[in-house]
């Protein structure tokens, strides 16, 4: 099987939020040494380390800020995005949207997002 055929079998992410939530979930599974693996797991076009590297590069280049990363982590752990119509989540919603736009653009360049 050629490499092009192998890549074609991967399911790309729909958006940056899906990528981010997949990354956090996969990392928590890896860190907890969770041994149960589903036989029909979805193959993705990137690995956990690829996403970690991308996030690090975006941060070190100044494209992602500390506040954006904190917001991504806080709401990623809650497994939901902040709501702009909830008073105490307004600022977080703006940070989240900006961070997802940056992550999405970088992931699209790498072919991870449709």
Buried (B, 14 or more C-beta within 10 A) or exposed (E): EEEEEEEEEBEBBEBBBBBBBBBBEBBEBEEEEEEEEEEEEEEBBBEBEBBEEBBEEBBEEEBBBEEBBEBBEEBBEEEEBBBBEEEEBEEBBBBBBBBBEBBBEBBBEEEBBE
